[in-house]
Amino acid sequence: MADNNPSVDSVVIERTLDAPVDLIWQMWTDPQHFKAWYGPDGATIPVAKMDVRVGGTRLVCMQMETPDGTMQMWFTGEYREIVENERLVYTESMSDENGNVRSPSDMGMPEGHPETTEIIVELDDVSGRTKMVMTHAGVPGDSPGAAGWNMALDKLAAHVEAQSG
């Protein structure tokens, strides 16, 4: 991780979702739900393997169509902290399809991009609705990653609405 101070080189997004905490928890921990909303507009998630327990691993494939054809990006990580319906912490690194970590420079990322970042999801019940704070430490708040997270969380809100309605 780039820094232990989440305000430095971090994307921090707060959303209030019109759904109970346990449904939002499922969105982050159930592979079928996660595949339905994760990634920026235009991305699909053909693979989401999630062993949601401390020390468990995750492997996610994000796929997008580009003018040059289909592009896939693989991410692997490890669950570090799990407090059901309250707090989820996991790492994320770019990888190959087998979960072998690839260096950011090998993946065309700018110099200084950390090999491993950390995602923290905090959920609070607010009168039956869920206040969610997502922090992606190691990704600058003004980066394309920040824009991607905002698009993904818009998709999350729409998916939650579809599940609730």
C-alpha atoms as one frame of an Amber mdcrd trajectory, in Angstrom:
protein
   0.000   0.000   0.000   1.263   3.455  -0.834   0.529   5.072   2.523  -1.311
   4.272   5.733  -3.105   7.624   5.651  -6.313   7.017   3.668  -6.563  10.686
   2.693  -3.319  10.459   0.678  -3.614   8.761  -2.712  -7.025   7.330  -1.955
 -10.401   7.266  -3.596 -13.027   7.768  -0.886 -16.680   7.600  -1.933 -19.659
   7.794   0.381 -23.112   6.721  -0.766 -26.419   6.204   0.996 -28.347   3.355
  -0.573 -32.041   2.666  -0.126 -31.519  -0.930   0.969 -30.721  -2.821   4.165
 -27.102  -3.387   5.173 -27.290  -7.147   4.614 -28.219  -6.649   0.934 -25.329
  -4.229   0.387 -23.004  -6.724   2.110 -24.141  -9.376  -0.389 -23.356  -7.011
  -3.274 -19.704  -7.018  -2.168 -19.358 -10.654  -1.088 -21.584 -12.738  -3.375
 -19.862 -13.334  -6.742 -23.123 -13.254  -8.737 -24.141  -9.889  -7.284 -20.586
  -8.519  -7.609 -20.418  -9.487 -11.296 -23.685  -7.608 -11.918 -22.372  -4.178
 -10.909 -18.577  -4.053 -10.632 -16.470  -2.074 -13.080 -16.904   1.133 -15.055
 -19.582   1.636 -17.707 -19.106  -0.813 -20.553 -17.204  -3.364 -18.465 -18.420
  -6.866 -17.747 -17.147  -9.279 -15.104 -16.980 -12.777 -16.590 -15.068 -14.167
 -13.589 -15.422 -13.364  -9.868 -13.999 -15.973  -7.502 -14.341 -14.898  -3.876
 -13.298 -16.911  -0.829 -14.705 -14.421   1.663 -12.826 -15.216   4.872  -9.747
 -13.664   6.461  -6.835 -14.976   4.409  -9.161 -16.059   1.595  -8.344 -14.976
  -1.941 -10.241 -13.293  -4.726  -9.752 -13.351  -8.495 -11.729 -11.013 -10.724
 -11.663 -10.516 -14.480 -12.881  -7.219 -15.924 -13.572  -7.304 -19.649 -14.178
  -4.418 -22.043 -14.614  -4.077 -25.772 -12.088  -1.689 -27.337 -11.445  -0.628
 -30.946  -8.655  -3.241 -30.918 -10.939  -6.021 -29.668 -11.739  -7.535 -26.299
  -9.476  -6.464 -23.446  -9.297  -8.337 -20.145  -7.804  -7.104 -16.886  -7.333
  -9.561 -14.024  -7.121  -8.654 -10.355  -6.233 -10.790  -7.375  -6.253 -10.054
  -3.679  -6.660 -11.317  -0.176  -9.353 -10.655   2.404  -7.778  -9.015   5.448
 -10.742  -8.106   7.644 -14.345  -9.245   7.654 -17.004  -7.988  10.047 -20.228
  -9.194   8.460 -22.606  -6.392   7.434 -20.159  -3.771   8.785 -16.630  -3.823
   7.370 -14.807  -5.557   4.538 -11.092  -5.051   3.817  -9.249  -6.682   0.944
  -6.137  -6.123  -1.138  -6.019  -5.817  -4.897  -3.180  -6.361  -7.371  -3.162
  -6.698 -11.127  -2.587 -10.313 -12.079  -2.797 -12.910 -14.788  -5.767 -15.276
 -15.072  -4.123 -17.635 -12.572  -3.824 -14.972  -9.862  -0.081 -14.422 -10.308
   0.630 -10.777  -9.467   1.888  -8.683 -12.396   3.836  -5.483 -11.869   1.986
  -2.249 -12.653   4.670  -1.264 -15.194   4.119  -4.590 -17.041   0.441  -3.645
 -17.257   1.128  -0.195 -18.712   0.386   1.721 -15.526   2.241   4.968 -14.771
   5.431   4.896 -12.735   4.744   4.990  -9.014   1.504   2.992  -9.246   1.549
   0.603  -6.258   1.662  -3.133  -6.860  -0.922  -3.727  -4.132  -3.765  -1.462
  -3.090  -6.376  -1.884  -0.369 -10.153  -1.546  -0.533 -12.112  -0.826   2.653
 -15.917  -0.988   2.615 -17.709   0.307   5.699 -21.476  -0.114   6.090 -23.788
   1.555   8.611 -27.518   1.035   9.059 -29.284   4.389   8.984 -33.004   3.791
   9.602 -33.149   0.810   7.233 -30.985   2.444   4.599 -27.250   1.855   4.251
 -24.514   4.437   4.494 -21.554   2.986   2.609 -18.043   4.419   2.606 -15.672
   2.819   0.104 -11.978   3.698   0.361  -9.492   2.469  -2.246  -6.103   3.280
  -0.724  -3.249   3.568  -3.202  -5.351   5.044  -6.003  -5.308   8.851  -6.345
  -8.657  10.561  -5.917  -8.286  12.350  -9.265  -7.309   9.241 -11.241  -9.234
   7.258 -13.876  -9.685   4.660 -11.118 -11.748   7.166  -9.146 -14.010   7.791
 -12.139 -14.337   4.030 -12.604 -15.381   3.553  -8.984 -18.051   6.243  -9.309
 -19.452   4.521 -12.410 -19.356   1.148 -10.643 -21.136   2.496  -7.570 -23.809
   4.049  -9.810 -24.300   0.556 -11.264 -24.376  -0.857  -7.720 -27.180   1.554
  -6.770 -29.171   0.545  -9.878 -28.619  -3.172  -9.176 -29.715  -2.726  -5.541
 -32.845  -0.899  -6.701 -33.632  -3.757  -9.099 -33.164  -6.311  -6.272 -35.312
  -4.309  -3.857 -38.040  -3.423  -6.319
